[in-house]
């Protein structure tokens, strides 16, 4: 019975490690594609349209950086670091 539990535990650990490796690889691929897309957009002189941009700019002008970052994240689904960088670029 103890050997069966040990075997199942090993299988679960190896499965989780395999899934984590696949996710890490996928995240790196997505990041690489995003960098390339950003470079193409810069080259073409295009800007990504930000939903609720006027509201975010108003918050930035009022000195409400935290609220602006929060609204940017809600509007775009961006992460905290990306949202902060975007809002900082707007100011």
C-alpha positions in Angstrom: 0.0 0.0 0.0 2.8 2.4 0.9 4.6 1.7 -2.4 1.4 2.5 -4.4 1.0 5.9 -2.6 4.7 6.7 -3.2 4.3 5.7 -6.9 1.2 7.9 -7.3 2.9 10.8 -5.6 5.9 10.5 -8.0 3.6 10.4 -11.0 1.7 13.5 -9.8 5.0 15.4 -9.1 6.4 14.5 -12.6 3.1 15.5 -14.2 3.1 18.9 -12.5 6.8 19.5 -13.5 6.0 18.6 -17.1 3.0 21.0 -17.2 5.1 23.8 -15.6 7.8 23.3 -18.3 5.2 23.5 -21.1 3.7 26.7 -19.6 7.1 28.3 -19.3 7.9 27.5 -22.9 4.6 28.9 -24.0 5.1 32.1 -22.0 8.5 32.6 -23.6 7.0 32.1 -27.1 4.2 34.6 -26.4 6.6 37.2 -25.0 8.8 36.8 -28.2 5.8 37.2 -30.5 4.6 40.3 -28.5 8.1 41.9 -28.8 8.1 41.3 -32.6 4.6 42.7 -32.9 5.6 45.8 -30.9 8.6 46.3 -33.2 6.4 46.0 -36.3 3.9 48.5 -34.9 6.6 51.0 -34.0 8.1 50.6 -37.5 4.7 51.3 -39.1 4.0 54.2 -36.7 1.0 52.5 -35.3 -0.3 52.8 -31.7 -2.4 50.3 -29.9 -5.7 51.8 -29.1 -6.4 51.8 -25.4 -10.0 51.6 -24.3 -11.1 54.4 -22.0 -7.9 56.3 -22.8 -9.5 59.7 -22.2 -10.6 58.7 -18.7 -7.1 57.3 -17.9 -5.4 60.5 -19.2 -7.8 62.6 -17.0 -6.7 60.6 -14.0 -3.0 61.0 -14.9 -3.5 64.8 -15.3 -5.2 64.9 -11.9 -2.2 63.1 -10.4 -4.1 60.0 -9.6 -1.6 57.5 -10.9 -2.9 54.5 -8.9 -6.4 55.0 -10.1 -5.2 55.4 -13.6 -3.2 52.2 -13.4 -6.2 50.4 -12.0 -8.5 51.6 -14.8 -5.9 50.7 -17.4 -5.7 47.2 -16.1 -9.5 46.9 -16.0 -9.8 48.2 -19.6 -7.0 46.2 -21.2 -6.4 43.2 -19.0 -2.8 44.1 -18.7 -0.6 43.1 -15.7 0.5 45.5 -13.0 4.0 46.2 -14.5 2.7 46.7 -18.0 -0.1 49.0 -16.8 2.3 51.1 -14.8 4.7 51.4 -17.7 1.8 52.4 -20.0 0.4 55.0 -17.6 3.9 56.4 -17.0 4.4 56.8 -20.8 1.1 58.7 -20.9 2.3 61.3 -18.4 
